[in-house]
Amino acid sequence: MVVVIKRGMSKQRIQMQLRKLRAQRTKARKPVDVYKYVGVLKLDEDPVALQRKWRDEW
């Protein structure tokens, strides 16, 4: 969300806009269940060696 603050806006209006922004941010956050991703990727190589190989491709 974008909040536009224009010159001459009252302090109360700016504070109201910021309160609405904060309220939307707290509603949008959902907890992520990271445990559902555990063991999903099956690797044949060592993860560190694989990461080094990928970084060398740059």
C-alpha distance matrix in Angstrom:
0.0 3.8 6.6 9.9 13.0 16.1 19.6 21.4 18.7 20.4 19.8 19.4 16.6 14.7 15.5 14.4 10.9 10.9 12.6 10.1 7.4 10.4 11.5 8.7 9.2 12.9 12.9 11.4 14.1 17.3 20.5 21.8 25.5 26.8 30.3 30.0 29.8 33.0 35.8 34.0 34.9 38.6 39.8 43.2 42.9 42.1 38.3 38.9 41.2 38.7 35.9 38.3 39.3 35.7 35.1 38.3 37.1 34.7
3.8 0.0 3.8 6.4 9.7 12.6 16.1 18.3 15.9 18.0 17.8 17.9 14.9 12.8 14.4 13.8 10.0 10.4 13.0 11.1 8.6 11.9 13.6 11.5 12.0 15.7 16.2 14.9 17.4 20.7 23.8 25.1 28.8 29.9 33.5 33.3 33.0 36.0 38.8 37.0 37.6 41.3 42.3 45.6 45.0 44.2 40.4 40.7 42.8 40.5 37.5 39.6 40.7 37.1 36.2 39.2 38.1 35.4
6.6 3.8 0.0 3.8 6.4 9.6 13.1 14.9 12.3 14.2 14.0 14.3 11.3 9.1 11.1 10.8 7.0 7.9 10.9 9.7 7.9 11.2 13.2 12.1 12.9 16.3 17.1 16.6 19.1 22.6 25.6 27.4 31.1 32.3 35.9 35.9 35.8 38.7 41.7 40.1 40.8 44.5 45.4 48.8 48.1 47.1 43.3 43.4 45.7 43.5 40.5 42.5 43.7 40.2 39.1 42.2 41.2 38.4
9.9 6.4 3.8 0.0 3.8 6.2 9.8 12.0 10.1 12.8 13.3 14.3 11.2 9.1 12.1 12.2 8.9 10.3 13.6 12.7 11.4 14.7 16.7 15.8 16.7 20.0 20.9 20.4 22.8 26.3 29.4 31.0 34.8 35.8 39.5 39.4 39.1 42.1 44.9 43.3 43.8 47.5 48.3 51.6 50.8 49.8 46.0 45.9 48.1 45.9 42.8 44.6 45.8 42.3 41.0 43.9 42.9 39.9
13.0 9.7 6.4 3.8 0.0 3.8 6.8 8.8 7.0 9.7 10.2 11.9 9.2 6.9 10.4 11.4 8.8 10.0 13.5 13.5 12.7 15.5 17.8 17.6 18.4 21.4 22.7 22.6 24.8 28.5 31.3 33.2 37.0 38.0 41.6 41.9 41.6 44.4 47.4 45.9 46.5 50.1 50.8 54.1 53.2 52.0 48.2 47.9 50.2 48.3 45.0 46.7 48.1 44.7 43.1 46.1 45.3 42.1
16.1 12.6 9.6 6.2 3.8 0.0 3.7 6.2 5.8 9.4 11.0 13.1 10.5 9.2 12.9 13.8 11.8 13.5 16.8 16.8 16.3 19.1 21.2 21.1 22.0 25.0 26.2 26.1 28.5 32.1 35.0 36.8 40.6 41.6 45.3 45.4 45.1 47.9 50.9 49.3 49.7 53.4 54.0 57.3 56.3 55.1 51.3 51.0 53.2 51.2 47.9 49.5 50.8 47.3 45.8 48.5 47.6 44.4
19.6 16.1 13.1 9.8 6.8 3.7 0.0 3.8 5.7 8.9 10.8 13.5 11.8 10.7 14.3 15.8 14.4 15.8 19.0 19.5 19.2 21.7 24.0 24.2 25.0 27.8 29.3 29.4 31.5 35.2 37.9 39.8 43.6 44.5 48.2 48.5 48.2 50.9 53.8 52.4 52.8 56.4 56.9 60.1 58.9 57.7 53.9 53.4 55.6 53.7 50.4 51.8 53.1 49.8 48.0 50.7 49.9 46.6
21.4 18.3 14.9 12.0 8.8 6.2 3.8 0.0 3.8 6.3 9.0 11.6 10.4 10.3 13.6 15.0 14.5 16.2 18.9 19.7 20.0 22.4 24.3 25.0 26.1 28.6 30.0 30.5 32.8 36.4 39.3 41.4 45.2 46.3 49.9 50.3 50.2 52.9 56.0 54.6 55.2 58.8 59.5 62.8 61.7 60.4 56.6 56.2 58.5 56.7 53.3 54.8 56.3 52.9 51.2 54.0 53.3 50.0
18.7 15.9 12.3 10.1 7.0 5.8 5.7 3.8 0.0 3.8 6.5 8.4 6.6 6.8 10.3 11.2 10.8 12.9 15.3 16.0 16.7 19.0 20.8 21.5 22.9 25.3 26.5 27.3 29.5 33.2 36.1 38.4 42.1 43.5 47.0 47.4 47.4 50.2 53.3 52.0 52.7 56.4 57.3 60.7 59.7 58.5 54.6 54.4 56.8 54.9 51.7 53.4 54.9 51.5 49.9 52.9 52.2 49.0
20.4 18.0 14.2 12.8 9.7 9.4 8.9 6.3 3.8 0.0 3.8 5.4 5.3 6.4 8.7 10.0 10.9 12.6 14.4 15.7 16.9 18.7 20.3 21.7 23.1 25.0 26.4 27.6 29.7 33.3 36.1 38.7 42.3 43.9 47.3 47.8 48.2 50.7 54.0 52.9 53.9 57.6 58.5 61.9 61.0 59.6 55.8 55.6 58.2 56.4 53.1 54.9 56.6 53.3 51.7 54.8 54.2 51.2
19.8 17.8 14.0 13.3 10.2 11.0 10.8 9.0 6.5 3.8 0.0 3.8 5.5 5.2 6.2 8.6 10.0 10.7 12.3 14.4 15.4 16.6 18.4 20.2 21.3 22.8 24.7 26.0 27.8 31.4 33.9 36.6 40.2 41.7 45.1 45.9 46.2 48.6 52.0 51.1 52.1 55.7 56.6 60.1 59.1 57.5 53.7 53.4 56.2 54.6 51.2 53.1 54.9 51.7 50.1 53.2 52.9 49.9
19.4 17.9 14.3 14.3 11.9 13.1 13.5 11.6 8.4 5.4 3.8 0.0 3.8 5.5 5.1 6.1 8.7 9.9 10.5 12.4 14.3 15.3 16.4 18.6 20.1 21.3 22.8 24.6 26.5 29.9 32.6 35.5 39.0 40.8 44.1 44.7 45.4 47.9 51.3 50.4 51.6 55.3 56.5 60.0 59.2 57.7 53.9 53.9 56.7 55.0 51.8 53.8 55.6 52.4 51.0 54.3 53.9 51.0
16.6 14.9 11.3 11.2 9.2 10.5 11.8 10.4 6.6 5.3 5.5 3.8 0.0 3.8 5.4 5.0 6.2 8.7 9.9 10.7 12.5 14.4 15.4 16.8 18.7 20.4 21.5 22.9 25.2 28.7 31.6 34.3 37.9 39.7 43.0 43.4 43.9 46.6 50.0 48.8 49.9 53.7 54.9 58.4 57.7 56.4 52.6 52.7 55.4 53.5 50.3 52.4 54.0 50.6 49.4 52.6 52.0 49.1
14.7 12.8 9.1 9.1 6.9 9.2 10.7 10.3 6.8 6.4 5.2 5.5 3.8 0.0 3.8 5.4 5.1 6.3 8.7 10.0 10.7 12.5 14.4 15.6 16.8 18.8 20.3 21.4 23.4 27.0 29.8 32.3 36.0 37.5 40.9 41.4 41.7 44.3 47.6 46.5 47.5 51.2 52.2 55.7 54.9 53.4 49.6 49.5 52.2 50.4 47.2 49.1 50.8 47.5 46.1 49.3 48.8 45.9
15.5 14.4 11.1 12.1 10.4 12.9 14.3 13.6 10.3 8.7 6.2 5.1 5.4 3.8 0.0 3.8 5.4 5.1 6.1 8.7 9.8 10.5 12.3 14.3 15.4 16.7 18.6 20.1 21.8 25.3 27.9 30.7 34.2 35.9 39.2 39.9 40.5 42.9 46.3 45.5 46.7 50.4 51.4 55.0 54.2 52.6 48.8 48.8 51.7 50.0 46.8 48.9 50.7 47.5 46.2 49.5 49.2 46.4
14.4 13.8 10.8 12.2 11.4 13.8 15.8 15.0 11.2 10.0 8.6 6.1 5.0 5.4 3.8 0.0 3.8 5.5 5.1 6.3 8.7 10.0 10.6 12.6 14.5 15.7 16.8 18.6 20.8 24.1 27.0 29.9 33.4 35.4 38.6 39.1 39.8 42.4 45.8 44.8 46.2 49.9 51.3 54.9 54.3 53.0 49.2 49.5 52.3 50.4 47.4 49.7 51.3 48.0 47.0 50.4 49.8 47.2
10.9 10.0 7.0 8.9 8.8 11.8 14.4 14.5 10.8 10.9 10.0 8.7 6.2 5.1 5.4 3.8 0.0 3.8 5.5 5.2 6.3 8.8 10.0 10.8 12.6 14.7 15.7 16.8 19.2 22.7 25.7 28.2 31.9 33.6 37.0 37.3 37.8 40.5 43.8 42.6 43.8 47.5 48.7 52.3 51.8 50.5 46.7 47.0 49.7 47.6 44.6 46.9 48.4 45.0 44.0 47.3 46.6 43.9
10.9 10.4 7.9 10.3 10.0 13.5 15.8 16.2 12.9 12.6 10.7 9.9 8.7 6.3 5.1 5.5 3.8 0.0 3.8 5.4 5.0 6.2 8.6 9.9 10.6 12.6 14.4 15.5 17.2 20.8 23.5 26.1 29.7 31.3 34.7 35.3 35.7 38.2 41.6 40.6 41.7 45.4 46.6 50.1 49.4 48.0 44.2 44.3 47.1 45.3 42.2 44.4 46.1 42.8 41.7 45.1 44.6 42.0
12.6 13.0 10.9 13.6 13.5 16.8 19.0 18.9 15.3 14.4 12.3 10.5 9.9 8.7 6.1 5.1 5.5 3.8 0.0 3.8 5.4 5.1 6.1 8.7 9.9 10.8 12.5 14.4 16.1 19.5 22.2 25.1 28.6 30.5 33.7 34.3 35.2 37.6 41.1 40.2 41.7 45.4 46.8 50.4 49.9 48.5 44.7 45.1 48.0 46.2 43.2 45.6 47.4 44.2 43.2 46.7 46.3 43.9
10.1 11.1 9.7 12.7 13.5 16.8 19.5 19.7 16.0 15.7 14.4 12.4 10.7 10.0 8.7 6.3 5.2 5.4 3.8 0.0 3.8 5.5 5.1 6.3 8.7 10.2 10.8 12.4 14.9 18.1 21.3 24.0 27.5 29.6 32.8 33.0 33.9 36.6 40.0 38.8 40.4 44.1 45.6 49.3 49.0 47.8 44.1 44.7 47.5 45.4 42.5 45.1 46.6 43.3 42.6 46.0 45.4 43.0
7.4 8.6 7.9 11.4 12.7 16.3 19.2 20.0 16.7 16.9 15.4 14.3 12.5 10.7 9.8 8.7 6.3 5.0 5.4 3.8 0.0 3.8 5.4 5.2 6.3 8.9 10.1 10.7 12.9 16.5 19.5 21.9 25.6 27.3 30.7 31.0 31.5 34.2 37.5 36.3 37.6 41.3 42.7 46.3 45.8 44.6 40.8 41.3 44.0 42.0 39.1 41.5 43.0 39.7 38.9 42.4 41.7 39.3
10.4 11.9 11.2 14.7 15.5 19.1 21.7 22.4 19.0 18.7 16.6 15.3 14.4 12.5 10.5 10.0 8.8 6.2 5.1 5.5 3.8 0.0 3.8 5.4 5.1 6.4 8.8 10.0 11.3 14.8 17.4 20.2 23.8 25.5 28.8 29.5 30.1 32.6 36.0 35.2 36.6 40.3 41.7 45.3 44.8 43.4 39.6 40.0 43.0 41.2 38.2 40.8 42.5 39.4 38.5 42.1 41.8 39.5
11.5 13.6 13.2 16.7 17.8 21.2 24.0 24.3 20.8 20.3 18.4 16.4 15.4 14.4 12.3 10.6 10.0 8.6 6.1 5.1 5.4 3.8 0.0 3.8 5.5 5.4 6.4 8.8 10.6 13.7 16.6 19.7 23.0 25.3 28.3 28.7 29.8 32.4 35.9 35.0 36.7 40.4 42.1 45.8 45.6 44.4 40.7 41.4 44.4 42.4 39.7 42.5 44.1 40.9 40.4 44.0 43.5 41.4
8.7 11.5 12.1 15.8 17.6 21.1 24.2 25.0 21.5 21.7 20.2 18.6 16.8 15.6 14.3 12.6 10.8 9.9 8.7 6.3 5.2 5.4 3.8 0.0 3.8 5.5 5.2 6.2 8.9 12.1 15.4 18.0 21.5 23.7 26.8 26.9 27.7 30.6 33.9 32.7 34.3 38.1 39.8 43.5 43.4 42.4 38.7 39.5 42.3 40.1 37.5 40.3 41.7 38.4 38.0 41.6 40.9 38.9
9.2 12.0 12.9 16.7 18.4 22.0 25.0 26.1 22.9 23.1 21.3 20.1 18.7 16.8 15.4 14.5 12.6 10.6 9.9 8.7 6.3 5.1 5.5 3.8 0.0 3.8 5.5 5.2 6.6 10.3 13.2 15.6 19.3 21.1 24.4 24.8 25.4 28.0 31.4 30.4 31.8 35.6 37.1 40.7 40.4 39.2 35.5 36.2 39.1 37.0 34.3 37.1 38.6 35.4 34.9 38.5 38.0 36.0
12.9 15.7 16.3 20.0 21.4 25.0 27.8 28.6 25.3 25.0 22.8 21.3 20.4 18.8 16.7 15.7 14.7 12.6 10.8 10.2 8.9 6.4 5.4 5.5 3.8 0.0 3.8 5.5 5.7 8.8 11.4 14.5 17.8 20.0 23.0 23.6 24.7 27.1 30.7 30.0 31.8 35.5 37.1 40.9 40.7 39.4 35.7 36.6 39.7 37.8 35.2 38.1 39.8 36.8 36.4 40.1 39.8 38.0
12.9 16.2 17.1 20.9 22.7 26.2 29.3 30.0 26.5 26.4 24.7 22.8 21.5 20.3 18.6 16.8 15.7 14.4 12.5 10.8 10.1 8.8 6.4 5.2 5.5 3.8 0.0 3.8 5.6 7.8 11.2 14.1 17.3 19.9 22.8 22.8 24.2 26.9 30.3 29.3 31.4 35.1 37.0 40.8 41.0 40.0 36.4 37.6 40.5 38.4 36.0 39.1 40.5 37.4 37.4 41.1 40.5 38.8
11.4 14.9 16.6 20.4 22.6 26.1 29.4 30.5 27.3 27.6 26.0 24.6 22.9 21.4 20.1 18.6 16.8 15.5 14.4 12.4 10.7 10.0 8.8 6.2 5.2 5.5 3.8 0.0 3.8 6.4 9.9 12.1 15.6 17.8 21.0 20.8 21.7 24.6 27.9 26.6 28.4 32.2 34.1 37.8 37.9 37.1 33.4 34.7 37.4 35.1 32.8 35.9 37.1 33.9 34.0 37.6 36.9 35.3
14.1 17.4 19.1 22.8 24.8 28.5 31.5 32.8 29.5 29.7 27.8 26.5 25.2 23.4 21.8 20.8 19.2 17.2 16.1 14.9 12.9 11.3 10.6 8.9 6.6 5.7 5.6 3.8 0.0 3.8 6.7 9.2 12.7 14.8 18.0 18.3 19.2 21.8 25.3 24.4 26.2 29.9 31.7 35.5 35.5 34.4 30.8 32.0 35.0 32.9 30.5 33.7 35.1 32.1 32.2 35.9 35.5 34.0
17.3 20.7 22.6 26.3 28.5 32.1 35.2 36.4 33.2 33.3 31.4 29.9 28.7 27.0 25.3 24.1 22.7 20.8 19.5 18.1 16.5 14.8 13.7 12.1 10.3 8.8 7.8 6.4 3.8 0.0 3.8 6.3 9.5 12.2 15.0 15.1 16.5 19.1 22.6 21.7 23.9 27.5 29.7 33.5 33.8 32.8 29.4 31.0 33.9 31.8 29.8 33.2 34.5 31.6 32.1 35.8 35.3 34.3
20.5 23.8 25.6 29.4 31.3 35.0 37.9 39.3 36.1 36.1 33.9 32.6 31.6 29.8 27.9 27.0 25.7 23.5 22.2 21.3 19.5 17.4 16.6 15.4 13.2 11.4 11.2 9.9 6.7 3.8 0.0 3.8 6.5 9.2 11.8 12.5 14.1 16.3 19.9 19.6 21.9 25.3 27.4 31.2 31.5 30.3 27.0 28.6 31.8 29.9 28.0 31.4 32.9 30.4 30.8 34.6 34.4 33.6
21.8 25.1 27.4 31.0 33.2 36.8 39.8 41.4 38.4 38.7 36.6 35.5 34.3 32.3 30.7 29.9 28.2 26.1 25.1 24.0 21.9 20.2 19.7 18.0 15.6 14.5 14.1 12.1 9.2 6.3 3.8 0.0 3.8 5.8 8.8 9.3 10.4 12.8 16.3 15.9 18.1 21.6 23.7 27.5 27.9 26.9 23.6 25.5 28.4 26.4 24.8 28.3 29.6 27.1 27.9 31.6 31.3 30.8
25.5 28.8 31.1 34.8 37.0 40.6 43.6 45.2 42.1 42.3 40.2 39.0 37.9 36.0 34.2 33.4 31.9 29.7 28.6 27.5 25.6 23.8 23.0 21.5 19.3 17.8 17.3 15.6 12.7 9.5 6.5 3.8 0.0 3.8 5.5 6.1 8.1 10.1 13.6 13.6 16.3 19.5 21.9 25.6 26.3 25.4 22.5 24.7 27.6 25.7 24.5 28.1 29.4 27.2 28.3 31.9 31.8 31.7
26.8 29.9 32.3 35.8 38.0 41.6 44.5 46.3 43.5 43.9 41.7 40.8 39.7 37.5 35.9 35.4 33.6 31.3 30.5 29.6 27.3 25.5 25.3 23.7 21.1 20.0 19.9 17.8 14.8 12.2 9.2 5.8 3.8 0.0 3.8 5.4 5.7 7.2 10.9 11.1 13.3 16.5 18.6 22.3 22.8 21.7 18.7 20.9 23.9 22.1 20.9 24.5 25.9 23.9 25.0 28.5 28.6 28.7
30.3 33.5 35.9 39.5 41.6 45.3 48.2 49.9 47.0 47.3 45.1 44.1 43.0 40.9 39.2 38.6 37.0 34.7 33.7 32.8 30.7 28.8 28.3 26.8 24.4 23.0 22.8 21.0 18.0 15.0 11.8 8.8 5.5 3.8 0.0 3.8 5.3 5.2 8.8 9.9 12.7 15.3 17.8 21.3 22.2 21.2 18.8 21.3 24.2 22.6 21.9 25.5 26.8 25.2 26.6 30.0 30.2 30.7
30.0 33.3 35.9 39.4 41.9 45.4 48.5 50.3 47.4 47.8 45.9 44.7 43.4 41.4 39.9 39.1 37.3 35.3 34.3 33.0 31.0 29.5 28.7 26.9 24.8 23.6 22.8 20.8 18.3 15.1 12.5 9.3 6.1 5.4 3.8 0.0 3.8 5.7 8.4 8.1 11.5 14.3 17.3 20.9 22.2 21.9 19.5 22.4 24.9 22.8 22.5 26.2 27.0 25.2 27.0 30.3 30.0 30.6
29.8 33.0 35.8 39.1 41.6 45.1 48.2 50.2 47.4 48.2 46.2 45.4 43.9 41.7 40.5 39.8 37.8 35.7 35.2 33.9 31.5 30.1 29.8 27.7 25.4 24.7 24.2 21.7 19.2 16.5 14.1 10.4 8.1 5.7 5.3 3.8 0.0 3.8 6.3 5.5 8.2 11.4 14.0 17.7 18.8 18.5 16.0 18.9 21.3 19.1 18.7 22.5 23.2 21.4 23.3 26.5 26.2 27.0
33.0 36.0 38.7 42.1 44.4 47.9 50.9 52.9 50.2 50.7 48.6 47.9 46.6 44.3 42.9 42.4 40.5 38.2 37.6 36.6 34.2 32.6 32.4 30.6 28.0 27.1 26.9 24.6 21.8 19.1 16.3 12.8 10.1 7.2 5.2 5.7 3.8 0.0 3.8 5.6 7.9 10.2 12.6 16.1 17.2 16.5 14.4 17.3 19.9 18.2 18.2 21.8 22.8 21.5 23.4 26.5 26.7 27.7
35.8 38.8 41.7 44.9 47.4 50.9 53.8 56.0 53.3 54.0 52.0 51.3 50.0 47.6 46.3 45.8 43.8 41.6 41.1 40.0 37.5 36.0 35.9 33.9 31.4 30.7 30.3 27.9 25.3 22.6 19.9 16.3 13.6 10.9 8.8 8.4 6.3 3.8 0.0 3.8 5.6 6.9 9.7 13.0 14.5 14.5 13.0 16.4 18.4 16.7 17.4 21.0 21.5 20.6 22.9 25.7 25.8 27.3
34.0 37.0 40.1 43.3 45.9 49.3 52.4 54.6 52.0 52.9 51.1 50.4 48.8 46.5 45.5 44.8 42.6 40.6 40.2 38.8 36.3 35.2 35.0 32.7 30.4 30.0 29.3 26.6 24.4 21.7 19.6 15.9 13.6 11.1 9.9 8.1 5.5 5.6 3.8 0.0 3.8 6.4 9.7 13.1 15.0 15.6 13.9 17.4 19.0 16.6 17.3 21.0 21.0 19.6 22.2 25.0 24.5 26.0
34.9 37.6 40.8 43.8 46.5 49.7 52.8 55.2 52.7 53.9 52.1 51.6 49.9 47.5 46.7 46.2 43.8 41.7 41.7 40.4 37.6 36.6 36.7 34.3 31.8 31.8 31.4 28.4 26.2 23.9 21.9 18.1 16.3 13.3 12.7 11.5 8.2 7.9 5.6 3.8 0.0 3.8 6.3 9.9 11.6 12.5 10.7 14.4 15.5 12.9 14.0 17.6 17.3 16.2 19.0 21.5 21.1 22.8
38.6 41.3 44.5 47.5 50.1 53.4 56.4 58.8 56.4 57.6 55.7 55.3 53.7 51.2 50.4 49.9 47.5 45.4 45.4 44.1 41.3 40.3 40.4 38.1 35.6 35.5 35.1 32.2 29.9 27.5 25.3 21.6 19.5 16.5 15.3 14.3 11.4 10.2 6.9 6.4 3.8 0.0 3.8 6.8 9.3 10.8 10.3 14.1 14.7 12.5 14.5 17.7 17.1 16.7 19.8 21.8 21.5 23.8
39.8 42.3 45.4 48.3 50.8 54.0 56.9 59.5 57.3 58.5 56.6 56.5 54.9 52.2 51.4 51.3 48.7 46.6 46.8 45.6 42.7 41.7 42.1 39.8 37.1 37.1 37.0 34.1 31.7 29.7 27.4 23.7 21.9 18.6 17.8 17.3 14.0 12.6 9.7 9.7 6.3 3.8 0.0 3.8 5.5 7.4 7.4 11.1 11.1 9.1 11.7 14.5 13.8 14.0 17.1 18.7 18.8 21.3
43.2 45.6 48.8 51.6 54.1 57.3 60.1 62.8 60.7 61.9 60.1 60.0 58.4 55.7 55.0 54.9 52.3 50.1 50.4 49.3 46.3 45.3 45.8 43.5 40.7 40.9 40.8 37.8 35.5 33.5 31.2 27.5 25.6 22.3 21.3 20.9 17.7 16.1 13.0 13.1 9.9 6.8 3.8 0.0 3.8 7.0 8.7 11.8 10.8 9.5 12.8 14.8 13.7 14.8 17.9 18.9 19.1 22.0
42.9 45.0 48.1 50.8 53.2 56.3 58.9 61.7 59.7 61.0 59.1 59.2 57.7 54.9 54.2 54.3 51.8 49.4 49.9 49.0 45.8 44.8 45.6 43.4 40.4 40.7 41.0 37.9 35.5 33.8 31.5 27.9 26.3 22.8 22.2 22.2 18.8 17.2 14.5 15.0 11.6 9.3 5.5 3.8 0.0 3.8 6.1 8.5 7.1 6.5 9.9 11.4 10.7 12.4 15.1 15.9 16.7 19.6
42.1 44.2 47.1 49.8 52.0 55.1 57.7 60.4 58.5 59.6 57.5 57.7 56.4 53.4 52.6 53.0 50.5 48.0 48.5 47.8 44.6 43.4 44.4 42.4 39.2 39.4 40.0 37.1 34.4 32.8 30.3 26.9 25.4 21.7 21.2 21.9 18.5 16.5 14.5 15.6 12.5 10.8 7.4 7.0 3.8 0.0 3.8 5.5 5.3 6.2 8.7 10.1 10.7 12.4 14.4 15.5 17.1 19.6
38.3 40.4 43.3 46.0 48.2 51.3 53.9 56.6 54.6 55.8 53.7 53.9 52.6 49.6 48.8 49.2 46.7 44.2 44.7 44.1 40.8 39.6 40.7 38.7 35.5 35.7 36.4 33.4 30.8 29.4 27.0 23.6 22.5 18.7 18.8 19.5 16.0 14.4 13.0 13.9 10.7 10.3 7.4 8.7 6.1 3.8 0.0 3.8 5.5 5.0 6.1 8.7 9.8 10.5 12.3 14.3 15.6 17.6
38.9 40.7 43.4 45.9 47.9 51.0 53.4 56.2 54.4 55.6 53.4 53.9 52.7 49.5 48.8 49.5 47.0 44.3 45.1 44.7 41.3 40.0 41.4 39.5 36.2 36.6 37.6 34.7 32.0 31.0 28.6 25.5 24.7 20.9 21.3 22.4 18.9 17.3 16.4 17.4 14.4 14.1 11.1 11.8 8.5 5.5 3.8 0.0 3.8 5.4 5.1 6.2 8.6 9.9 10.6 12.4 14.6 16.2
41.2 42.8 45.7 48.1 50.2 53.2 55.6 58.5 56.8 58.2 56.2 56.7 55.4 52.2 51.7 52.3 49.7 47.1 48.0 47.5 44.0 43.0 44.4 42.3 39.1 39.7 40.5 37.4 35.0 33.9 31.8 28.4 27.6 23.9 24.2 24.9 21.3 19.9 18.4 19.0 15.5 14.7 11.1 10.8 7.1 5.3 5.5 3.8 0.0 3.8 5.4 5.1 6.2 8.7 9.9 10.6 12.8 15.1
38.7 40.5 43.5 45.9 48.3 51.2 53.7 56.7 54.9 56.4 54.6 55.0 53.5 50.4 50.0 50.4 47.6 45.3 46.2 45.4 42.0 41.2 42.4 40.1 37.0 37.8 38.4 35.1 32.9 31.8 29.9 26.4 25.7 22.1 22.6 22.8 19.1 18.2 16.7 16.6 12.9 12.5 9.1 9.5 6.5 6.2 5.0 5.4 3.8 0.0 3.8 5.5 5.1 6.3 8.7 10.0 11.0 13.5
35.9 37.5 40.5 42.8 45.0 47.9 50.4 53.3 51.7 53.1 51.2 51.8 50.3 47.2 46.8 47.4 44.6 42.2 43.2 42.5 39.1 38.2 39.7 37.5 34.3 35.2 36.0 32.8 30.5 29.8 28.0 24.8 24.5 20.9 21.9 22.5 18.7 18.2 17.4 17.3 14.0 14.5 11.7 12.8 9.9 8.7 6.1 5.1 5.4 3.8 0.0 3.8 5.4 5.1 6.2 8.6 10.1 11.6
38.3 39.6 42.5 44.6 46.7 49.5 51.8 54.8 53.4 54.9 53.1 53.8 52.4 49.1 48.9 49.7 46.9 44.4 45.6 45.1 41.5 40.8 42.5 40.3 37.1 38.1 39.1 35.9 33.7 33.2 31.4 28.3 28.1 24.5 25.5 26.2 22.5 21.8 21.0 21.0 17.6 17.7 14.5 14.8 11.4 10.1 8.7 6.2 5.1 5.5 3.8 0.0 3.8 5.4 5.1 6.2 8.8 10.5
39.3 40.7 43.7 45.8 48.1 50.8 53.1 56.3 54.9 56.6 54.9 55.6 54.0 50.8 50.7 51.3 48.4 46.1 47.4 46.6 43.0 42.5 44.1 41.7 38.6 39.8 40.5 37.1 35.1 34.5 32.9 29.6 29.4 25.9 26.8 27.0 23.2 22.8 21.5 21.0 17.3 17.1 13.8 13.7 10.7 10.7 9.8 8.6 6.2 5.1 5.4 3.8 0.0 3.8 5.5 5.2 6.6 9.5
35.7 37.1 40.2 42.3 44.7 47.3 49.8 52.9 51.5 53.3 51.7 52.4 50.6 47.5 47.5 48.0 45.0 42.8 44.2 43.3 39.7 39.4 40.9 38.4 35.4 36.8 37.4 33.9 32.1 31.6 30.4 27.1 27.2 23.9 25.2 25.2 21.4 21.5 20.6 19.6 16.2 16.7 14.0 14.8 12.4 12.4 10.5 9.9 8.7 6.3 5.1 5.4 3.8 0.0 3.8 5.5 5.3 7.4
35.1 36.2 39.1 41.0 43.1 45.8 48.0 51.2 49.9 51.7 50.1 51.0 49.4 46.1 46.2 47.0 44.0 41.7 43.2 42.6 38.9 38.5 40.4 38.0 34.9 36.4 37.4 34.0 32.2 32.1 30.8 27.9 28.3 25.0 26.6 27.0 23.3 23.4 22.9 22.2 19.0 19.8 17.1 17.9 15.1 14.4 12.3 10.6 9.9 8.7 6.2 5.1 5.5 3.8 0.0 3.8 5.4 5.7
38.3 39.2 42.2 43.9 46.1 48.5 50.7 54.0 52.9 54.8 53.2 54.3 52.6 49.3 49.5 50.4 47.3 45.1 46.7 46.0 42.4 42.1 44.0 41.6 38.5 40.1 41.1 37.6 35.9 35.8 34.6 31.6 31.9 28.5 30.0 30.3 26.5 26.5 25.7 25.0 21.5 21.8 18.7 18.9 15.9 15.5 14.3 12.4 10.6 10.0 8.6 6.2 5.2 5.5 3.8 0.0 3.8 5.4
37.1 38.1 41.2 42.9 45.3 47.6 49.9 53.3 52.2 54.2 52.9 53.9 52.0 48.8 49.2 49.8 46.6 44.6 46.3 45.4 41.7 41.8 43.5 40.9 38.0 39.8 40.5 36.9 35.5 35.3 34.4 31.3 31.8 28.6 30.2 30.0 26.2 26.7 25.8 24.5 21.1 21.5 18.8 19.1 16.7 17.1 15.6 14.6 12.8 11.0 10.1 8.8 6.6 5.3 5.4 3.8 0.0 3.8
34.7 35.4 38.4 39.9 42.1 44.4 46.6 50.0 49.0 51.2 49.9 51.0 49.1 45.9 46.4 47.2 43.9 42.0 43.9 43.0 39.3 39.5 41.4 38.9 36.0 38.0 38.8 35.3 34.0 34.3 33.6 30.8 31.7 28.7 30.7 30.6 27.0 27.7 27.3 26.0 22.8 23.8 21.3 22.0 19.6 19.6 17.6 16.2 15.1 13.5 11.6 10.5 9.5 7.4 5.7 5.4 3.8 0.0
